């Protein structure tokens, strides 16, 4: 098994790109990432995209993007795992380079969500839940997460506003990220007084649907050896699953798949959670950030929210999360977000994170599908 | 890079399974394949599915299937490349075993198409074409293939009925396949007199939309070593792409991506087209079978149909194709069909093909997405 490095990254700003299509966003990020990596061609491209069929009438997205990126004849496949599609594409790229079959691989995450209005987007998103036992009853993802958050509040004697610190941290960090959708800080008061969406989830809780594309260039040791300044190594890649429906989990407040995915990644890297200096969780809702912190060993069960209340998730805290804004502040182009996370971790590990720079040699990114049925974990190591 | 073997296979009958869901079909094929392979667990499952979102409201299919198959916590991802989704999932399984990271991997292809009526299925299928430049103009896949077939007839001085031999061969072979949808032979006259769908394509030309699931168990040399009688080796795995829209190809009658995919596979296996003794093409339409034969070197340009007219594609011919019925006779559960092809090749290479047995040690399967934008090629070798 060969070693795998990231040698180039690029991202489009996240937001509502009314004048740009999915292929356009994807291609612009590919061109920039290849320029940064100083590679003129690649052996394959793997695309993470969750909802192209539902939201834009376009499946077969990998061949389409390869075609419009001018990558004639290249191997191109799309990987889908709902909200974890971006991480899943990174996983596929990792496997192909680790196998020794490919030297240079492009991984692109892309999602175009603004072409359809709210209810249609919600309907598309819920295809990630169990259609026969959840979606059919009208359980949207906001509703599923509201159930989890309400139960968490009940179990651990908290209040709704205690979750505010996740969104406050995300917006604070996004305010220094030129590619983020929400570049303005918010306060605990604003979080608490925001309009309710599905009690206890308010308007400043969920990550916003958005358009965007991000690309990373993966390569083998042979190629990375020539780029010692920019190369960041992926030292672990792991995927684990859990029951897709909330009601099929023994303890809905413990993300068993996320735990297992992190456990496998730690084992592969030969480290523990204490060694991770920066963590990009899948904060589609603040309850998901809280449960992820617990599943990965950064907080014990029931202490994820308290970790945030204590300021330990900020840039100066014990385990900085969402350092460039996370899904909440940067925006959540669903199938692209797992690749955005890697782009941001590479910024951190190269020391290119500007005002948001943290001091760390090891970073972890987690891409989650549905309410936790799929978790893809990657651990990256700085070569500095 | 490690060697990769198929040690277990299973398939559900292809047809209209009104009383069974996609997960149900998938799980039954997984259970049977694991029994046949005599493995109690696996390291990962990769799922090929093209249209679960459009046709059943279910994305995130890999986690769902892993869950209902009782494969707790397993790595599970879905790969999509339109009609090539099944082949693409095999490709991902191949990469993960070849990398040395996985010893036993499940690859399942599944599609449930009978829940929706005809026009909705046609609308779903066309998401594999270029949405902005083809689908938006009302070009369905029947229409795209009718354009190709009409041009081929014009260029090569043929008649519509000359294509009949593809469907006649497929139905003849399907008549001995218990898992096939159309187990009755047809005649050239029946083909010629069948109702026109989109001139020159008639009702007996396209492969039928259908429900079905097929599973193969892939493993490393270490595991396969204990199963010398049943193991069939995958000696080549290759993917190549072409322009997604017909109008962007220099010569629409030459499948450049299919040519390139086959060329890479031949090179990897260290063989030429003459060494292949059985070939499962992506005969979604007879014109695709003809163009595939030419792109892979079994016939020169313009001679693919003549090869069929000369009887060279039958079980006794020079290059037997669709030996268990192909997409046309066995039925075409879109994202599952690439896995069905491998199951059938393994039957041939193990000598388990009954009345349809051909004498060959090397077989090739090709899974195509759209009108040729993605082609996945696998070459399998008998250990007998």
Interface residues (C-beta under 8 A of the other chain):
Chain A: X1 X21 X23 X44 X50 X51 X52 X53 X54 X56 X57 X58 X59 X60 X61 X62 X63 X64 X66 X67 X71 X72 X73 X74 X75 X76 X77 X78 X79 X80 X81 X82 X88 X91 X92 X95 X96 X98 X99 X100 X101 X124 X127 X128 X129 X130 X131 X132 X135 X238 X239 X240 X241 X242 X243 X244 X245 X248 X256 X257 X260 X369 X370 X373 X374
Chain B: X1 X21 X23 X44 X50 X51 X52 X53 X54 X56 X57 X58 X59 X60 X61 X62 X63 X64 X66 X67 X71 X73 X74 X75 X76 X77 X78 X79 X80 X81 X82 X88 X91 X92 X95 X96 X98 X99 X100 X101 X124 X127 X128 X129 X130 X131 X132 X135 X238 X239 X240 X241 X242 X243 X244 X245 X248 X256 X257 X260 X369 X370 X373 X374
